[in-house]
Amino acid sequence: MPKIRFTNPHSDKPCLIFVEPRAEEYRLRPGDAFTVEFDESDRAERMIGDADFDVSWNDKGIVVWTASGNDFVVLDQSGNELEHGHQQPSED
């Protein structure tokens, strides 16, 4: 299963990761890390060029487009699956 690991090396600010095409958002607090694992089923038909995923960044964070469409999981450092909106501040 292809995967990519993200680490936030900053000591003072969070890092946002957006996983497309499902528009899921995850927040890495300083010192956090997580891994995005992609399902390889139908990989040959869904590849982005010759890559399993495409990574870009903008002023809001890092964007990951998966070659496997909707089939991915996001795991914390202990291997626990994270939910969409992980560590987002509440809107009180």
N, C-alpha and C positions, 0 to 999 in steps of 0.2 A: 504494500500500500504506500503510494507516494505521500510524503509529508514534509512540512516546513515548520521550523521552530522560530518563535518570536520571543525576544527578551527585551525588557525595558531597562536599560542601564542607567537611566536618570535617577537622581536622588530626590528630585523635587516636583516632577510633573508626570501625569499619566500619559499613556500612548493609546490611541484608538486604532483598532483593527476592524476593517469592514470586510466581510466575506460575501462575495457576489456569486451567483445571481440572486440569492435570497435576501440580500440587503440586511444581513445579520451584523450586529455591532458588539464588539467585546472591548473592555477597557483593561489595559495592563497598568497596574499601579507600579510605582518605582520598585525595581528589583524583581518583579514578577516575570514569569515566562509561561508560554503555553505552546502547544503543537496543534497544527491543523493537519488532519489525516484525510486523504482523498480516496474514495472508492475507485477501483480500477475497472469495474464492470463497464463494458462498452467503451473502453478507453480509446480504442483506435478511431472510433467515429466522432469522439468529442474533443480530441486534443486541440489545444490552442497552438497552431503551427506544429512545432515538434516538442512542446513543453506540456507538463502535467498541470501547471498553473501559471498565472501571470501576476506579478507583483508590481504595484506602482504606489506612489505616495503623492499627497497634496497637502495643503495647509491644515487640513482637519485630521489627517492620519494616514495609515497605510491601507491600501485596497488590494485584496486578493481575489482574483477571478479564478474559479475552479474549472478545470477542463472536464471534470466529471459531472458538471451540472449541479444538481442538488445533493449529491451524495458525498457528504463530508462530516467529520466530527471534530470538535475542538476540545482538547484535553489540557488540564492543568499539569503542574509539575509532578503530581502524584498519580497521574493517569485517570483522574476523574473527569467525566464528560461535563462540559460547561454549557449552560443555557444561554440562548440569545439574550443580550443585554447585560451580560456578566459585569458586575461591579459598577453599573451605571448609577450616578447620583439620583436620589429620589427627587421628584418634582413637587416638593411641598411648598 
